[in-house]
């Protein structure tokens, strides 16, 4: 784990419950390698698009912490409304128990597929899971 907290995305302390605001190229590559090792229900072609509905994020958490996630709560979505609902469900039912909350602004960025948003979320999740 030491390599993932060595750069830009480093947490100031372990009590931090927000998504990192910056991530280096090296840290993004580590996130991609980490996600590639996790069996997911659909292929990853464009990480921003593929993770924007929160379903794959829920699957990542379930892979490591199966007792926290009920996948039936998350449906594949194309609409902004359903994607946002999925993210809010994850925030309320799962991330809260992990002492992590994704702000409305970060959820909006994830839903709108803003570059590097999903990578920052995954980086933060990996830190919390490890």
GIFEN-V894701 format. One record per residue. PSI is psi in whole degrees, -180 to 180 (* if undefined). OMEGA is omega in whole degrees, -180 to 180 (999 if undefined). Layout:
BEGIN
psi & omega
PSI & OMEGA
PSI & OMEGA
END
This chain:
BEGIN
psi & omega
-22 & -174
-34 & -178
-30 & -176
-21 & 179
23 & -176
-13 & -172
-141 & -173
-40 & -176
8 & -175
137 & 177
141 & 176
-32 & 175
164 & -174
-11 & -180
-7 & -178
131 & -178
22 & 180
161 & 177
141 & 179
153 & -178
-16 & 179
150 & 179
136 & -179
166 & 176
-42 & 180
-43 & 179
-37 & 177
-41 & 179
-39 & 176
-40 & 178
-45 & 180
-44 & 179
-41 & 179
-49 & -179
-35 & 179
-22 & 180
-8 & -176
127 & 178
122 & -179
161 & -174
-18 & 178
155 & -177
155 & 178
109 & 179
-44 & 178
105 & -170
-40 & -180
-44 & -180
-48 & -173
-29 & -178
-3 & -173
-25 & -180
0 & 174
-9 & -177
-47 & -179
-30 & 175
-45 & 178
-39 & 179
-38 & 178
-49 & -180
-43 & -179
-36 & 180
-41 & -177
-32 & -177
69 & -172
-28 & -179
-15 & -177
-25 & -169
131 & 171
105 & -172
-22 & 179
-13 & 178
-8 & -174
121 & -180
145 & 176
137 & -173
149 & 173
-25 & -178
148 & 178
-40 & -178
-48 & -178
-38 & 177
-47 & 180
-41 & 177
-45 & 179
-47 & -180
-43 & 180
-37 & 177
-46 & 178
-44 & 179
-49 & -174
-40 & -172
-25 & -172
-59 & -173
-33 & 178
-39 & 179
-19 & 179
8 & -176
46 & 178
135 & 175
132 & 178
123 & -176
161 & 178
-36 & 180
-41 & 179
-39 & 176
-46 & 179
-45 & 179
-40 & 179
-45 & 180
-38 & -179
4 & 175
40 & 176
129 & -178
141 & 177
-6 & -179
-50 & -179
-40 & 179
-41 & 179
-40 & 178
-47 & 180
-39 & 177
-46 & -179
-43 & 178
-44 & 180
-44 & 179
-44 & -179
-38 & -178
-42 & 180
* & 999
END
